[in-house]
């Protein structure tokens, strides 16, 4: 039986630049760095973001952008704070998709390596309730 998500791994061109992204946008806490060692496929770092284990590994980042993304839950009142953090790093934002009232608000943005992220204020329960209405 699956217990939940263990970790999420992103392949990044520059570990230091990606570290800046995870610490400045998400207030991620770096809990491990392989330094110059390669215990896995390449040099790597681990972060905790909202209790979730995020791994970044040095390598060839995606060349093109897609809508495939990871969404993190934030509070409504923190929406503007995150928007400012994203803008401070000069990250490329994507226009949000059309929404119906009651399903929450979202910020979509790309990191330095073409990975799409979303910060979302709603919950699954809220979305399902709205769609049933």
Secondary structure, DSSP 8 states (H G I E B T S, - for coil): ---S--EEEEEES-HHHHHHHHHHHH--EEEEE-TT--SSSS-EEEEEETTEEEEEEES---SS--S-EEEEE--GGGHHHHHHHHHHTT--EE------TTS--EEEEE-TTS-EEEEE---HHHHHHHHH-
